[in-house]
Structures are given as structure tokens and as C-alpha cells.
Amino acid sequence: MIWALQVPGYWLALLLLAPVALLLGAVATRRANARTARLLGERGDELCGAPAFVRTRALAAALACACFVLALLRPVTPGRDAELQPDVVLCVDVSRSMQATDGAPTRFDAMVAQVEALLDTAVGSRFALVAFAGDAQLVAPLTADRAAVRWLLQELRPGAVVARAGTDLSKPLQLAAQLLDSAHTVGEVVLLSDGEEQQGDGAAVAQALRVAGHRVQSIGYGSEAGSKIVVTRGDEQSFLQDERGVDVITRLEAHGLRAIAAAGGGSYAHAGDEAQLAERWRDDWLPRAASRRMRADEHAVAQRFAWPLFAGLLLWMLRMCLPERRR
Amino acid sequence: MIGAVDVGFAFRAPQWFALAAVVLAVVLVRRRRRAHVATSGGFVFADGALPRSLRQRLAGLPLLLELSALLLLVTALARPVVLEAEPPRRLGLDVLLCFDRSSSMAEQDLAPGRSRLQVGKQLAAEFLLARPDDRLGLVAFARFADLVCPPTVDHEAAAGLLRDVALVDSEGPEDATAIGAAVGMAAELLQRAQSTGKLIVLLTDGEENVAVAGAPEQIAPVHAGQWCRELGIRVHVIVLGKAAALDTTAVQQLAALTTGRFFTAADERALRAVYAEIDRLEGTRFAEPGVHVVEWFALPLLLALLLLTAAHGLRRSPLGALP
């Protein structure tokens, strides 16, 4: 179950209040017992009865206090019509190295399959699509129309769309920050790449994104052993060659992607099966976004303070019903 | 019902007040066990043997405080709130701009030195930036319809993508006008939108010349209009240039079928006036007035905690009764 605390400004005082109250109560009890012993001497138990339920009463009081404090911290769950799904900016690498065949069948195909599975799963989320190589280009701003994003994704091809060759991981992150800011939202930025950063400082931009409240995730495609890049000309296929006529071998540069994710407060993962992104959306991005929005938005939540408050009241009444002495 | 009249103080869960009966029962049980002796310094007073002193009278105070605390807890459970009226929320429309980028849009008859496309893009960008509550999308078309921007609230980004729309090559393979296909694509996008207000603004300077006799697989403007009508989408049509030179029957039918309007604009000023008229026709709508709920349960709960602490302290003080 997704829940959150709408912690009030005086939360620290609250957390101190309960132990202080319990401590004072214990001291007062001890002094009262000492006074009773002084007044009645050894006949105290005979006159008043032996102490009973001492630990149970103390435990009930402590638990009740904890419940009251929890109620004051305002636990909430999602409201009926709450829109708690995360906003996601997908930064897809369309550099030529994504055409390498150490994916399924290419890195780019593997990435597209994962993104399509994510778009099918992530009901309620808004997505933006950024294509990048040596530069970044906006393909779709944040939109709730996942089918349209899927449509635009299928138009992308490695080596096309973005005129400038190479890979600059900072550019898509800068554009993602701009998109999230202009939509006045906080979201997940997902960098899908083989990580061959030839220009830019992606980690610095990722850190700035984290400071702004966003999170940067990265997924690495390809293998560290590397692969040649397939080039198709008409019906013929060959491998991309450098200026010396040697076949270009491209490798997954996980280190750079890992550093960017760490700087952006997210995590790095090597590309897995098709459902990988969809699972991360469900297990990580969705609960985080829901929790954050519930903390911030009065309209998105159902108040649940009554649950601990009722439990605390019952515990206190139980404590009152238990006799202090057996007569 | 929450409306303009339902503001002020209220209890949102008054059924919890029934718990007060249980609280009273528990306090009565507790009271029966009340001690009949009280401590005062080193002396012991037998209950009733001597006149009751102030301290004896105060011996019942802790239980009274405890009862008050429990009743305050019940009050907190009943969820006291203050309801404050919120300004009505604006309801945006889903608007799709269908933009003709055939080579005839290169004509410079709307404004000196600027093509129809440039003038159209500038005024369309002004139109969309002036409607911040709408979700706006873009479809550009010539022979084929291309999705440029799915419906979004990021109007700056949409305006940026609109600026990138370019003419197709004159006499090239894409140089044609597929109005029906463009409206069909826009309708498909709007079909998925959740809002109740859906609008297409079609800007063209030509006649449909893709869905013609002998091309039954193409979507004719009238068929696209029928589909829009079924989906509840209104289509406003703007024809640029001298409309008299064109056969606008199909696009007029398209507008009429969908309860939209047909406009012509022979220059920049006229086009600006058309956008202003559309803006007026599709004025801002507002949702039911909302209400802001301010929770007040913390106040009785904090008071209750204070009273419980005071009751415990008093009971354990020299004023308290012997066990």
C-alpha cells in the first residue's frame, strides 16, 4: 500500500514530546511510590494491595503515546482521483553506435522494445521524448498521450534525427531539465544509451537535476566487449569504418552512465529484458512520485490519522481499565 | 455536497462522537475504583471523618482531566475542519492545430516579405501561448500528415516545435494537400484525450488533392468531418489567401458538420482577427467551485495530550489519592 506522512513543521518537537512525557511520567510514578512507601511503611501492600499490571500499563501508555504522535504526523494514502504517477523524460540515444549488433538484434531495437513496454504499462504517467547524439532534439514534450509518444519513437532511427554526430550526454539532460521546469513538475529523467560520451559533462548536469528535485536513471546498452556498427546502403550491409578503413568497434561505457546516475540521485542498470523499464516504473518511480505528491498535495490524499488515533484511544482506555493494585 | 455554501467549520466524521459513550463508561469504571484516602504531606485523612479540605476536593481532578482528554480525542477523531472556498479551476480544451506546409504556403501575400507559413506560424504560436489552460498539439501536413507535437500543456515546447515546421519541396513527391488525412490524424489524437472540450483548428491555403476520385483509400475532408462529429470534436477552418480562387466546398462542409466555423484570411490582420474570434468562441470554462480543507484535528489532540500529562502528574503528586 502506498502511504506517506504530511509531516507538520513542528515534527521535531513532536518526536521529542513523547519520550519526554513518558520520562516525566515514570519519574512522577517513582516518586509517588516512594511517598506511599514512606507514609504507609511495610503495610503499604496490605492496605492498598500489591502493584498489578505495572508493565502492561506502562506499555499501553507508551504505545498510546506513539500512536498519538503518529496521528499528529498525518499519515495519508492516495485519494480517489489522485494523479500520482511520475512524469518521465526519456532521453534516447540515436547515435550510430546504437546500431551495433550486441543488442537484440541491435542496441537501438532493444531500447525501443523496452520503452514500448514501459509506455504500455505506465498508465497515468506523462512522458517526454528527447533524441540525442552529439546534440539533443525534442521529439515530444510532456504529454499524457502515450500512444503518440510510441508513434514518435517508432519514427526514430540511429544516425538520423540529430544532425550532429557523436554522443554528448549533458545535452539531453539539459533539455530534460528545461522540459520539466517549463511544465512545473518534478520527474524522472531516464538516459538510455551505450554511454560513449565523447563530449560534455553529464555528471555535472545530473547533479543540478538532483538539486532541482529530479532524479536521473541510466540504462546501458551493448557489451563491454563491444561490437561493430552495421551500415545499410540499399540492399547491402557493411560495417562502419574509420578514416583508416578499419572497422569501428563500439563498446558499452558503463562507467560514465553509472557516474551520471549516481550524481543524479538515481541508479544505473545494464539493459535486461523488455520489461525492465516497466518494472522499474512500477516498483520504484511510481511509489516515489506518489509519496512525494501525497506529501505536497492536499487534494491528492485521503487523511488516515484516525487509524493511529483510534488505536491510541483504545490503548489508553485499556490502561484505565486495568487496576493499579490487586486488593 | 461541497459547494459555495458549505464553507466554514464542520466535522467531517461526526459518527465518531458515538465513541463518547464508551469513554464515559470507562471513566465510570475507573471512578468506582477511586481511592477513599488521600495523601497530604505526612498525614493520612480518613474519608468522611473530617471536613473535606481543598486537597481532598482536588483529588478527583486527575480523573476529570483524563475524561476531558478522552473527549478531546473523540473530537479529534470526528475530524474538525475549516472549509475555505477556492477560486474556480479553469478547464482547458484539447486543441489540435493542423498546419498546411505544402509549397503554396511559400506565397508572400499575407504580409510583405514573409510567407504564409511564417505568418501562420507566428500567429498560431501567439494563439496557443495565449491559452495557457489548454492542452495543445500540432499536426503538419502536405501529402502526408505528420504528428509534430502530441497534446501537451508545455506551450513553450509546442511553440518551439511549431517554429521547426518547414515547407515541403515545391513539385516534390510530398507537395500536395491532404486535408482529410490531417484532420483524421488530429481526430485520432483527440479521441484519446480525457477532456470534454476537443477542438481542431485547420489552417490551409489549398484544396484537398490527395483524397480524390480514384483514391478511395484516402480520407476525404467530409469523411474526416463525420468522424469528428461522432467524437464530439469541433473543427474551425481557416483558408489563407484569396478564397475566391479556391473551391472551399469540402472544408466548409467539414466545419459545418462539426458545428465549427469557416474563416478566410487574405492578410495578416485578417488572420489575427480570425484567431481572436476563435479565442472568443472557445472561451475559458470553469470547473465546479472547489473547497480547500484545513484540518484542525491536531489542536484537540495536542490539548488531549497536555491534559493526559497533567492528569498523570497530578495523580502522582501530593494531591493525588493513595492507590
Chai-1 contact restraints between the chains, C-beta under 6 A:
chainA,res_idxA,chainB,res_idxB,connection_type,confidence,min_distance_angstrom,max_distance_angstrom,comment,restraint_id
A,A21,B,T309,contact,1.0,0.0,6.0,A-B,restraint_1
A,G25,B,H312,contact,1.0,0.0,6.0,A-B,restraint_2
A,A28,B,G313,contact,1.0,0.0,6.0,A-B,restraint_3
A,A28,B,R316,contact,1.0,0.0,6.0,A-B,restraint_4
A,T29,B,R316,contact,1.0,0.0,6.0,A-B,restraint_5
A,A32,B,R316,contact,1.0,0.0,6.0,A-B,restraint_6
A,L39,B,T39,contact,1.0,0.0,6.0,A-B,restraint_7
A,C48,B,P323,contact,1.0,0.0,6.0,A-B,restraint_8
A,F68,B,L305,contact,1.0,0.0,6.0,A-B,restraint_9
A,L72,B,A298,contact,1.0,0.0,6.0,A-B,restraint_10
A,A140,B,P150,contact,1.0,0.0,6.0,A-B,restraint_11
A,P141,B,T152,contact,1.0,0.0,6.0,A-B,restraint_12
A,P141,B,D154,contact,1.0,0.0,6.0,A-B,restraint_13
A,P141,B,A157,contact,1.0,0.0,6.0,A-B,restraint_14
A,L142,B,T152,contact,1.0,0.0,6.0,A-B,restraint_15
A,L142,B,D154,contact,1.0,0.0,6.0,A-B,restraint_16
A,T143,B,P150,contact,1.0,0.0,6.0,A-B,restraint_17
A,T143,B,P151,contact,1.0,0.0,6.0,A-B,restraint_18
A,T143,B,T152,contact,1.0,0.0,6.0,A-B,restraint_19
A,D145,B,P150,contact,1.0,0.0,6.0,A-B,restraint_20
A,D145,B,P151,contact,1.0,0.0,6.0,A-B,restraint_21
A,D145,B,R192,contact,1.0,0.0,6.0,A-B,restraint_22
A,A148,B,P150,contact,1.0,0.0,6.0,A-B,restraint_23
A,S182,B,D154,contact,1.0,0.0,6.0,A-B,restraint_24
A,S182,B,E156,contact,1.0,0.0,6.0,A-B,restraint_25
A,A183,B,D154,contact,1.0,0.0,6.0,A-B,restraint_26
A,A306,B,L77,contact,1.0,0.0,6.0,A-B,restraint_27
A,L309,B,L77,contact,1.0,0.0,6.0,A-B,restraint_28
A,L313,B,L73,contact,1.0,0.0,6.0,A-B,restraint_29
A,M317,B,V26,contact,1.0,0.0,6.0,A-B,restraint_30
A,M320,B,V26,contact,1.0,0.0,6.0,A-B,restraint_31
A,M320,B,R30,contact,1.0,0.0,6.0,A-B,restraint_32
A,C321,B,V29,contact,1.0,0.0,6.0,A-B,restraint_33
A,E324,B,P323,contact,1.0,0.0,6.0,A-B,restraint_34
A,R325,B,P323,contact,1.0,0.0,6.0,A-B,restraint_35
